[in-house]
Amino acid sequence: MSTEIADHYAQKLNQETIITQLKAAYPNGPTHFQLAPIDQLHIGGIKASLKLIDRIQAYSPQSVLDIGSGLGGLMRLASERLEQSITGLDITHGLNQINNQLTALSCKDTSTSLITGDAHALPFADQTFDLIIFQHSLLNMPDDVQVLKECQRILKAGGRIIMHEVLQGPQFSEMVYPVPWARKQEDSHLIQEQALLDLLKAANFSIECMDDWSQEALAWRRRQATKEANIEQQKPPVSPAMVLGPEFKQMGANVMRNLSSQAARVVEIVAQK
Ligand SMILES: C[S@@+](CC[C@H](N)C(=O)[O-])C[C@H]1O[C@@H](n2cnc3c(N)ncnc32)[C@H](O)[C@@H]1O
């Protein structure tokens, strides 16, 4: 399992090109918005992360873990906005290496720490964190029961999970691939809403909120498609294709199709221990 995930996210990665192009384009260091094409690898981009951070802020957590932190866009933004340290964990070591370099390049006022590890066996002591975030990462995980068991273990009493995830929609049978998180069906692990809520309850979490972000997600994806159509002329220093390869164009189009057909949905869920 882990080899496939690392292959999916790291096989097209070119660390040297990404860092060289960023340094050349932004000698004073890129902003969060300038990094967003590669470090906000979820539907909704930086706007969705800002919305998520507002939600996190409302709970005033002292210790936050971002599971499946990718290239770290949410971590850096949250650390700056919440003025606190954020821990990231990701199974793809190649992404973590670049994440650390992006932080060094870009941020003066952020504090982040990063661990390479698997959400199914979290390398943390019991009751370590107040809040755990999943932003488009549960969708890659084959054993949600084990992942939630681990979350329950490392959360402090009253701690929360916040998920910004893609779920199966009512027309799931119409799902098309590749999508940004999986090149083929076997590598995608979308779950139905009710099944996820049931698993959370079975793992002793109480559901505090369940919001559907699908319409916003679809509107965002449509705007991105227009921008991406002109990308050849714009020649931006970084683009999602630098992580996901030339197939990204098709992946983006398929996300739009899957949201339009209601094969997939985008939701935010908050659950408390
Ligand atoms: C679609 S990307 C999202 C990255 C980031 N959260 C974002 O929104 O930009 C999914 C991330 O989850 C990570 N991931 C997948 N399975 C994982 C696992 N079992 N444990 C930890 N990280 C995992 C991948 O390596 C990848 O970085």
The ligand as a Tripos MOL2 file, in Angstrom:
@<TRIPOS>MOLECULE
LIG
   27    29     1     0     0
SMALL
NO_CHARGES

@<TRIPOS>ATOM
      1 C1         -4.3600   14.5760   -2.0580 C.3       1 LIG1
      2 S1         -2.8850   14.7120   -1.1100 S.3       1 LIG1
      3 C2         -3.3680   16.0450   -0.0240 C.3       1 LIG1
      4 C3         -2.1710   16.7280    0.5970 C.3       1 LIG1
      5 C4         -2.5240   17.9060    1.4910 C.3       1 LIG1
      6 N1         -3.3600   17.4970    2.6020 N.3       1 LIG1
      7 C5         -3.1930   18.9910    0.7070 C.2       1 LIG1
      8 O1         -4.4220   19.1480    0.8350 O.co2     1 LIG1
      9 O2         -2.5050   19.7040   -0.0360 O.co2     1 LIG1
     10 C6         -2.9800   13.2860   -0.0120 C.3       1 LIG1
     11 C7         -1.7890   13.1820    0.9140 C.3       1 LIG1
     12 O3         -2.0240   12.1320    1.8630 O.3       1 LIG1
     13 C8         -0.8020   11.4140    2.0470 C.3       1 LIG1
     14 N2         -1.1420   10.0640    2.5390 N.ar      1 LIG1
     15 C9         -1.8160    9.0980    1.8780 C.ar      1 LIG1
     16 N3         -1.9250    7.9870    2.6390 N.ar      1 LIG1
     17 C10        -1.3240    8.2660    3.8180 C.ar      1 LIG1
     18 C11        -1.1110    7.5090    5.0120 C.ar      1 LIG1
     19 N4         -1.5350    6.2490    5.1350 N.pl3     1 LIG1
     20 N5         -0.4670    8.1150    6.0340 N.ar      1 LIG1
     21 C12        -0.0260    9.3910    5.9140 C.ar      1 LIG1
     22 N6         -0.1730   10.1450    4.8000 N.ar      1 LIG1
     23 C13        -0.8300    9.5860    3.7610 C.ar      1 LIG1
     24 C14        -0.1690   11.4200    0.6630 C.3       1 LIG1
     25 O4          1.1930   11.1310    0.6880 O.3       1 LIG1
     26 C15        -0.4880   12.8350    0.2060 C.3       1 LIG1
     27 O5          0.4890   13.7450    0.5970 O.3       1 LIG1
@<TRIPOS>BOND
     1     1     2 1
     2     2     3 1
     3     2    10 1
     4     3     4 1
     5     4     5 1
     6     5     6 1
     7     5     7 1
     8     7     8 2
     9     7     9 1
    10    10    11 1
    11    11    12 1
    12    11    26 1
    13    12    13 1
    14    13    14 1
    15    13    24 1
    16    14    15 ar
    17    14    23 ar
    18    15    16 ar
    19    16    17 ar
    20    17    18 ar
    21    17    23 ar
    22    18    19 1
    23    18    20 ar
    24    20    21 ar
    25    21    22 ar
    26    22    23 ar
    27    24    25 1
    28    24    26 1
    29    26    27 1
@<TRIPOS>SUBSTRUCTURE
     1 LIG1         1 GROUP 0 **** ****
